[in-house]
Amino acid sequence: MRGIDDLTQQTLTKISAYKLDVLNGVSDGTRFTNFDAENAYKCVEWNYKKCGYRSPAIVVTENPLEMQMMFNFIKAMDSASRFSDYQSMYPELFAQLAEQNLDRFNTTFGSRLRSILRSKIGSRVSANLNSNFLSKLDNQLCAQLYSLFSDLDSQLGPKMSSELGYFLRNDLRPKLRDQLGFVLDNHVNIELSKQPKALSENHLSYLFTANFYSDCIYYWYEFLRNELDLELSINQSFQDCFELQRKSGICQAIYSEDLCVISKYPKRIRWNDDCQLHSESFHAIEWSSYSESTNLESYFLDGEPISSKLPTIVGQSGITLDSFITHSRIA
């Protein structure tokens, strides 16, 4: 069983290249630009089929707030016997949904959703749109894909695999898990709470195979496999899963048995030197949006969300950018 002292310095220095691969395309908008709906469909379908579930109907949105609103909008439409009020109240969401490639999804719910859009009459049949389905999906994927940890422990020992995991992930976690995970989710929750009641429900969205943090898990695995020449029993499944994830351009998704709503990556992310979301003049995270009503304004200073009015109030009533920032930090 190998220990950390058995690794050469040359091997350890390769970790930095793996870290760069993890972050490739996240902050500069490349993953947003390269988003391909067909690849996103394939990624979602692989995860469902791996766990023995039929593929869901899949809807694409531009940002996590829009994703949450769209999932709620479809739930409201499906549960109402008539939903003309929803169409008039939320025309942007209705128009965005109508533009989706729903003909691709030959599921019972997919057919029902197409019928609802055509007839403007709800199904009066409750579909399985409970986002707690995510826990079932996650547990089954963990059981099938995380069996690699027993392989790693048997070949490396738990101490060594843990230490190597720390070397690779220690400065990725603040960005990908803490900031783009916890901090961004809290920010979305605040913005979601401002929406009308029908659209304000929050749904779970983290799945380790299709999320901001997924590449961190995959490249840690790849470093161990490649640099230590390990033979792992689930290698092909792991490769298939994360190749689809990287091509998909999915940064978050809401999963239910009949419906999956996904969000694209941001167009741009700005950080400070401490790996915190930060910009003193622009959005720290720039998202695309389908309409003004589904826009997600993400202003952050040193990792903390601040008022979305920053660009408009500066210069008014003697307010300077510095004074606004100082006030925001104190508050």
N, C-alpha and C positions, 0 to 999 in steps of 0.2 A: 504494500500500500504506500503510495507516494505522499510525501509531505511538501510543504511550501518551499523548503530549502532545496528540494530536488529540481526546482525550476531555474533555468538560466536567466540572467538579467536580460538577455536578448529576447527571450520569450515574454517576459513581463513588459518590456517596452512596446510590444505590439498591441497592448491593451488600448493605447491612445487611438490607434487607427480604428479599432472596433467601436470606440466611443463616437468617433466622427461619423461612422456609418450609421449609428443609431440616430444621430441628429440630422442626417443628411435630408435636406428638403423640408424640414419642419418649420424653420424660422423664416426662410427666404421665399416661401410660397410655392416652391416647386411641386410639392405634393398636391397643393390645391390646383395648380395649373395642369398637372398631369392626371387629374381625376378622370376615371373612366367608369361609367355606370355599369357596363357589362362586367368588368372586373370586380366591382363592388358586389354585384349580384352573386357572382361565383364564390366570393369569399363568404358571404352570409350563408349561402346554400351549403357550402362545404361544412360549416360548423353545425348546422342543423342536421344534415344527413349523417355526420359523424356520430351524433347522439341518437340516431334513430327517429328523428322527426321529419315530417314532410317540409318542403321549402315553404316559407311564408310569402305573402305579398310584400314587396319591398318598395319603399318610397324614399327618394333622395331629397335632402334639404341642404341649405347653404351654411347654417351655423347651429350651435347647440340649443339656442333659444327657439329658433324656428322649428327644430326637431321636436322639442317638447310640445310646442303649440300645435304642430301638425298631428302628433299622436293623439293629443286630446281632442282635436277637431274631428278626426276620423272616429274616435270613440263616441263623440256626441252625435255624429251623423248616423252611426250604425245603431245607436240605441233609440233614436227618435223615429216615430212613425212618419213624421214629415220634418224636413230640415230646411225649408226655404228661408226660415229666419236666420239659420247659421250661414247660409250662402250670402244673404244681404249684410249680415253683421261682419263677416270675415271674407270678403270677396277675394282678397289676395291669396288666402290659403286655399280657397275653392279653385281659383284659377291655376295655382301651382299644382294642386292635386290632379286637375283635369289634364295637365300637360305631361303627367307621368306615363311611362310605358307600361300601363297596367295590363295590356293584352298579353304580355309576356308571362303573366302568372296565372296558370290554369288551375288554381286552387278554388275550393268552395268560397272562401272569403274573397279572393281576387275577383271571381265572377260576381259576387254580391256587391262588391265595391263599384265595379263597372256599372252594374244595374242601378245602384243608388245614384251615381253621377248622371246617368241618362234620364232616369225617371223623376229624380228629386223626391223620391219616396224611400224612407228608410226600410231596413229589412224586417224590423219587428222581431228579429231573432238575435239573441245575444251571442256575439262572437267571442272567441277566447282572446281577449285583448288585455289580459292581466300581465303587467310588466314584471310581476314577481316570478314569472316563468324564467327570467334570467338566472335565478339561483339554481334551477334544475339544469339549465344548459351549462352553466359554469361548473357545477359539481361533476357533471358527466365528462366534460372536457378535461377537468383536472384529473379525474380518475384514469382517463385514457392517455393523456399526454404527459402528466406529471410523474408517471411511473419512471421517467428518466432519472429522478432524484435517487431512487434506490440503486440504479446503475452507477450513478456518479459516486455515491457513498461507498459502494462496494469496490470501486476501482481507485478512488482518491482518498476516501475517508471523509467523514462529515466536516471535520475542521478545515481541511484544505479546500473543499468545494465552497465552504462558507466564506473563507478568506478571499478566494478568487472572485467570488460574487461581489464582495465588498470592493475589491480593487476596480472592478469594471463599472459598478453601479453607484459608487459613493457620490460622485458629482453629477450623475444623471438623475438621480431621484429628486433632488430639489426642483429641477426643471420639469421633468415629465410626470412625476407623481404628485409632488407637493403643489407646484404652481399650476400646471396644466391639468392636474387632477383635482385636488381638494380646493384650491383657491378659485380656479375657474368655475367649478361646480357651485361653490357658494355664491359667486357673482351671478351665475345664471339663475340660481334660486331666487335671488333678490329681484332680478328683472322679471322673472316669471310671476312673482307675487303681484306685480303691477298689472298683470293681464286680467281680463274679465274672468269671472269664476269658472266658466266653462272651459277655459284654456289654461288655468293656473296650476293644475295638478302636476307634481314632480314625479318623474319615473326614473328608476334605476337605469344606468347606462354603461356600467363598467364590465367588460368581458376581456379577460387577459389575452385573448387571441385576436382582438380587433379593437385597439384603443391607442391613445398616445403612448402608453407605456409598453406596448407589446414588443417593439423592437428591442427594448432593453433586455427583456427575458430571452428573446431569440438570440441576440448576439453574445450574451453570456454563454448560452448553450453552444453556439458556434465556436467561440474561443476555446472552450474546453475540448470540444470534439476535434477541431482542426489542429490546435497547437499541442495537445497532449495525446493525439492519435488514439482516441477512445472509440470503442465499438459500442454503440448504444442500440437497444432493441427496437426503439420506436423512431429511429432516425427518419425514415421516409415520411411517416405521418407528420412529424414535426416540420420537415422541409416543405411538404405540400401546404401545410396550414399557414406558415409564415411567409411563404412566397406569395400566396394569395393575399395575405394581409398587406404586404408591402405594395403590391400592385393595386390594391383596392382604393387607396386614398381615403379610407374611413378613419376619422379621428374619434368618433363616438357613435353609439347606436342605442336605440331602445328596442328591446326584444320582447315579443310575446309569441304565443304559439301560432297565431294567424297572420301577424303583421310585424314587420321590422322597419323602423324609420331611422335613417342614418344621416349623419352630418359630415360635411366635408371638412378638410383642414383649413386653417386660417390663410389669408393672403399674405400676412406678414406678422411676425412676433418680434417685439423689442424687449431686451433684457438689460439689467445693470450688471456690474461686475460680480455681484453675489448670486447670480442665477435667479434673480427675481424679475417678475414682469414689471417693466418700468419704461415710461416715456414722459418727458416734461412738456411736450408740444404736440404729440399725436396720440392716436390710439396705441396702447401697448400691444393690443391684439387687433389686427384689422381683419374683419370678417366680410365675406360677401353676404348679400341678403337678397331675397326675392322681391321685397318691397320695403318701404319705409317703416311700415307697421311691424315687420318682423326683423328689423335691424337690431344687432347686438352691439352696443357701444361699450368697448372694454378699455376704460382708462385706468391705469394703475401707476402708483408711485411706490417704489421699493416693495413691490409685492402686495400692496393694499389697494383695493378698488376705491376710486374717488368719483366725484360728481361727473356725470356725463356732460355737464354744461361748461366744462373747462374751456373749450375753444371759442365759445360765444361770449362769456362774461369777462374774459381778460380784455382789458382796455376800456371797459365800461366803468363809470363812476370812480375813476382813479385806480381801479384794481390792476395790479401788475401780475405777470406770470409768477414771479418769485413770491409775492405776497399770497397769491392763491395757493401755491404749493406749500408754503410755510403753514398757512392756516389748515390746509388739508391734513398735513402730517400731525399737527397738534391735536386736531379734532379726532 
